[in-house]
Amino acid sequence: MIMVSKEIKKELEVYLKQDLGKGDVTARVTPRRNCTATITSNENCYLAGVEEVSYLFSSRKLKVKSHKKDGEKTKKNQKILSITGENRKILSLERMCLNILGRMSGVATLCTEAKKKAGKTRLAVTRKTAPGFQLLDKKAAETAGVWSHRKNLFEMVLLKENHLKFFDSIREAVAKAKKTGKKVEAEAETQKDALEAAKENPFIIMLDDFSPKKAKETIILLRKNGFAGKIELSGGITIKNLSKYSKIGADIISMGELTKKANMVDFSLRVVKAK
């Protein structure tokens, strides 16, 4: 069973409409035939987007067989999907489906690599996603076991540096934000701000751009003072220095790099049988 949310289905239809324009004129001049095509990976990766691509083909009354599932590791030249049906429909969907599979698998692969270095610390992606592709970037991360954090601005209050400039103190900002009834996260750029924010017991305190040493020191102080919420580390954390941050007692590490630096994985679609 293909598990694609209604929200994502709507997004996929938007992408398809954008790609097709008034119709695929090249496919229209191609003799109409039934055929079978396969999608294969051209490099090693962890998969994401198989469900979305399968939905798109199936929604156009094409028969789809999955050889691999989202979250699975695949090697170069392995078969991912087989699609059977009218050639014109397959050809019109080809590039968009490969792009979706490539982008989502790129995010999932980088997230999986990062998780290995994070140990028991929960990893999260940020909203630094490809424009218009936020839902799918976040789903790809979840496929790899990484928290999507906020999927949109309505889900949670996150008081960042620019928001805090309009308050007299971070404590005042947290107190006002809690009145919304939403979970509240406060970004602290100094140890002093973190300790002040803790007095209002937000759901999460984010230590932004702290060195591993300063972050560890601040975490110890927050816990010593009775803060029982989540502590998140963010800012300047990369795959290279992740192991240094993962061992100092934070609950969450969020990394923009997991989406910003994700490479598109290369897949190919080939017609293997035409009637």
C-alpha positions as CSV (number, residue, x, y, z in Angstrom):
1,M,0.0,0.0,0.0
2,I,1.3,3.4,-1.0
3,M,1.4,5.8,2.0
4,V,1.4,9.3,0.7
5,S,-0.5,12.1,2.6
6,K,-3.2,14.2,1.0
7,E,-1.0,17.2,1.5
8,I,1.9,15.7,-0.3
9,K,-0.4,14.4,-3.1
10,K,-1.5,18.0,-3.7
11,E,2.2,19.1,-3.9
12,L,3.0,16.4,-6.4
13,E,0.1,17.4,-8.6
14,V,1.5,21.0,-8.6
15,Y,4.9,19.8,-9.6
16,L,3.4,17.7,-12.4
17,K,1.3,20.5,-13.7
18,Q,4.3,22.8,-13.7
19,D,6.4,20.3,-15.6
20,L,3.8,19.4,-18.2
21,G,2.6,22.9,-19.1
22,K,0.0,22.4,-21.7
23,G,1.2,18.9,-22.4
24,D,4.2,16.8,-23.4
25,V,4.5,17.5,-27.1
26,T,7.4,15.1,-27.5
27,A,5.4,12.2,-26.0
28,R,2.5,13.1,-28.3
29,V,4.5,12.4,-31.4
30,T,5.8,9.1,-30.1
31,P,3.8,6.1,-31.4
32,R,1.4,5.0,-28.7
33,R,2.5,1.6,-27.3
34,N,2.3,-0.4,-24.1
35,C,5.7,-1.0,-22.5
36,T,7.6,-1.8,-19.3
37,A,10.3,0.6,-17.9
38,T,12.6,0.2,-14.9
39,I,14.1,2.7,-12.6
40,T,17.6,1.8,-11.4
41,S,20.1,3.5,-9.1
42,N,23.4,4.7,-10.6
43,E,25.1,5.0,-7.2
44,N,24.9,3.7,-3.6
45,C,22.3,5.4,-1.4
46,Y,19.5,5.2,1.1
47,L,16.2,5.4,-0.6
48,A,13.4,8.0,-0.1
49,G,10.7,9.0,-2.5
50,V,9.8,5.5,-3.7
51,E,6.2,6.0,-2.3
52,E,5.8,9.4,-4.0
53,V,7.0,8.2,-7.4
54,S,4.9,5.1,-7.1
55,Y,1.9,7.2,-6.4
56,L,2.5,9.4,-9.4
57,F,2.8,6.5,-11.8
58,S,-0.2,4.6,-10.2
59,S,-2.4,7.8,-10.3
60,R,-2.0,7.7,-14.1
61,K,-3.3,4.1,-14.3
62,L,0.2,2.6,-14.8
63,K,1.1,-0.6,-13.0
64,V,3.9,-0.2,-10.6
65,K,6.1,-2.9,-8.9
66,S,8.5,-1.9,-6.1
67,H,11.7,-3.8,-5.8
68,K,13.0,-1.6,-3.0
69,K,11.4,0.3,-0.2
70,D,11.9,3.8,1.3
71,G,14.6,3.6,4.0
72,E,16.4,0.7,2.4
73,K,20.0,0.8,1.3
74,T,20.5,0.3,-2.4
75,K,23.6,-0.3,-4.5
76,K,24.6,0.9,-7.9
77,N,22.7,-0.7,-10.7
78,Q,20.0,-2.2,-8.5
79,K,16.4,-2.1,-9.7
80,I,14.1,0.2,-7.7
81,L,10.8,0.1,-9.6
82,S,9.2,-1.5,-12.7
83,I,6.4,0.5,-14.4
84,T,4.1,-1.0,-17.0
85,G,1.5,0.7,-19.2
86,E,1.2,3.3,-21.9
87,N,4.6,4.6,-23.0
88,R,3.4,8.3,-23.4
89,K,2.4,8.5,-19.8
90,I,5.7,6.9,-18.6
91,L,7.8,9.3,-20.7
92,S,5.9,12.3,-19.5
93,L,6.5,11.4,-15.9
94,E,10.1,10.2,-16.3
95,R,12.2,13.3,-15.4
96,M,10.0,14.6,-12.6
97,C,9.9,11.2,-10.9
98,L,13.7,10.8,-11.2
99,N,14.2,14.3,-9.7
100,I,11.9,13.6,-6.7
101,L,13.6,10.2,-6.1
102,G,17.0,11.8,-6.5
103,R,16.4,14.7,-4.1
104,M,14.7,12.7,-1.4
105,S,17.2,9.9,-1.5
106,G,20.0,12.5,-1.3
107,V,18.5,13.9,1.9
108,A,17.9,10.4,3.3
109,T,21.4,9.3,2.6
110,L,23.0,12.3,4.3
111,C,20.7,12.0,7.3
112,T,21.5,8.3,7.6
113,E,25.3,9.1,7.5
114,A,24.8,11.8,10.2
115,K,22.8,9.5,12.4
116,K,25.7,7.1,12.6
117,K,27.8,9.9,14.1
118,A,25.1,11.3,16.4
119,G,24.8,8.1,18.5
120,K,21.9,8.4,20.9
121,T,21.3,12.1,20.4
122,R,18.2,12.9,18.4
123,L,19.0,14.6,15.1
124,A,16.6,17.1,13.4
125,V,16.5,19.0,10.1
126,T,15.7,22.7,9.9
127,R,13.6,24.8,7.5
128,K,16.6,25.3,5.3
129,T,15.0,23.2,2.6
130,A,14.7,23.4,-1.2
131,P,12.1,26.1,-2.0
132,G,8.7,24.5,-2.6
133,F,10.0,21.1,-1.6
134,Q,9.8,21.4,2.2
135,L,7.3,18.6,2.8
136,L,9.3,16.1,0.8
137,D,12.6,17.1,2.2
138,K,11.2,16.7,5.7
139,K,9.6,13.3,4.8
140,A,12.9,12.1,3.4
141,A,14.6,13.0,6.7
142,E,11.9,11.1,8.7
143,T,12.5,8.1,6.4
144,A,16.0,8.1,7.7
145,G,14.9,8.4,11.3
146,V,15.6,12.2,11.7
147,W,13.1,14.5,13.3
148,S,11.4,16.9,10.9
149,H,11.2,19.6,13.7
150,R,8.6,22.1,12.5
151,K,6.9,21.2,9.2
152,N,5.5,24.7,9.0
153,L,5.3,27.9,11.0
154,F,2.0,27.0,12.7
155,E,3.2,23.9,14.4
156,M,5.3,25.5,17.1
157,V,6.6,28.9,18.4
158,L,10.3,29.2,17.8
159,L,11.7,32.5,19.1
160,K,14.8,33.3,17.2
161,E,17.3,36.2,17.3
162,N,15.2,38.5,15.1
163,H,12.0,37.8,17.1
164,L,13.7,38.5,20.4
165,K,14.9,41.9,19.3
166,F,11.3,43.1,19.9
167,F,11.2,42.1,23.5
168,D,12.8,43.5,26.6
169,S,14.1,40.0,27.6
170,I,14.1,36.4,26.4
171,R,12.1,35.6,29.5
172,E,9.3,38.0,28.5
173,A,9.2,36.6,25.0
174,V,8.9,33.0,26.3
175,A,6.1,34.0,28.8
176,K,4.1,35.7,26.0
177,A,4.6,32.8,23.6
178,K,3.4,30.2,26.1
179,K,0.0,32.0,26.1
180,T,-0.6,30.8,22.5
181,G,-1.0,27.3,23.8
182,K,1.6,26.0,21.4
183,K,4.9,24.4,22.3
184,V,7.6,27.0,22.7
185,E,11.2,26.9,21.7
186,A,13.6,29.7,22.6
187,E,17.0,30.4,20.9
188,A,19.7,31.4,23.3
189,E,22.9,32.9,22.0
190,T,24.5,33.2,25.4
191,Q,24.6,31.1,28.6
192,K,22.9,34.0,30.4
193,D,20.0,34.0,27.9
194,A,19.6,30.2,28.2
195,L,19.4,30.4,32.0
196,E,16.9,33.3,31.8
197,A,14.7,31.5,29.3
198,A,14.7,28.4,31.5
199,K,12.9,30.3,34.2
200,E,9.7,30.2,32.0
201,N,10.1,26.5,31.3
202,P,9.8,26.5,27.5
203,F,9.5,23.1,25.7
204,I,13.0,23.5,24.2
205,I,15.9,25.8,24.7
206,M,18.2,26.0,21.7
207,L,21.8,26.8,22.3
208,D,22.8,28.6,19.1
209,D,26.4,28.7,17.9
210,F,27.9,27.4,21.2
211,S,31.2,25.7,21.2
212,P,31.1,22.1,22.4
213,K,32.8,23.2,25.7
214,K,30.5,26.1,26.3
215,A,27.4,24.0,25.3
216,K,28.4,21.3,27.8
217,E,28.9,23.8,30.6
218,T,25.5,25.4,29.9
219,I,23.7,22.1,29.8
220,I,25.1,21.2,33.2
221,L,24.0,24.6,34.6
222,L,20.5,24.3,33.1
223,R,20.0,20.8,34.6
224,K,21.5,21.9,37.9
225,N,19.0,24.8,38.1
226,G,16.1,22.4,37.5
227,F,15.3,22.8,33.8
228,A,13.5,19.7,32.7
229,G,12.7,20.6,29.1
230,K,14.6,19.6,26.0
231,I,17.9,21.2,25.1
232,E,18.8,21.6,21.5
233,L,22.1,22.4,19.8
234,S,22.2,24.2,16.5
235,G,24.4,26.5,14.4
236,G,27.8,25.6,12.9
237,I,27.3,21.9,13.4
238,T,28.5,19.8,10.5
239,I,29.1,16.1,9.7
240,K,32.7,16.7,10.5
241,N,32.3,18.1,14.0
242,L,29.0,16.3,14.9
243,S,30.7,13.7,17.0
244,K,32.0,16.4,19.3
245,Y,28.5,17.8,19.9
246,S,26.8,14.4,20.3
247,K,28.6,13.5,23.5
248,I,27.8,16.5,25.7
249,G,24.3,15.7,26.9
250,A,22.0,17.6,24.6
251,D,18.6,16.0,23.7
252,I,18.5,17.3,20.1
253,I,21.0,18.4,17.5
254,S,19.5,20.3,14.5
255,M,21.6,20.7,11.3
256,G,20.8,22.8,8.3
257,E,23.5,20.9,6.4
258,L,21.3,17.8,6.2
259,T,19.2,19.5,3.6
260,K,21.5,22.3,2.3
261,K,24.4,20.0,1.5
262,A,22.4,17.0,0.3
263,N,23.5,15.8,-3.2
264,M,20.9,14.6,-5.7
265,V,21.3,10.9,-6.2
266,D,21.4,9.7,-9.8
267,F,18.7,7.3,-11.0
268,S,17.9,6.2,-14.6
269,L,14.6,5.1,-16.2
270,R,14.9,2.8,-19.2
271,V,12.3,1.2,-21.4
272,V,13.1,-2.5,-21.4
273,K,10.1,-3.9,-23.2
274,A,7.8,-2.4,-25.8
275,K,4.9,-4.1,-27.5
